């Protein structure tokens, strides 16, 4: 049971990472011209410009993907009897 919930939780982070990376690469407006509800992203764009926001999105997206892959390996190899 915990394996299933852990796996679904980890997969959701993998999806978010891929959305950040692919969305930034394809220049989705939601990620490059964020609405005011994303206050940190708006602040990054205003103070440092779009290039820093793009770099930030890539760093966060790849970090989510790498940490998720590490979590999947831990979940698979540590759940064996």
Beta strands, then each sheet from edge to edge (+ up, - down):
end
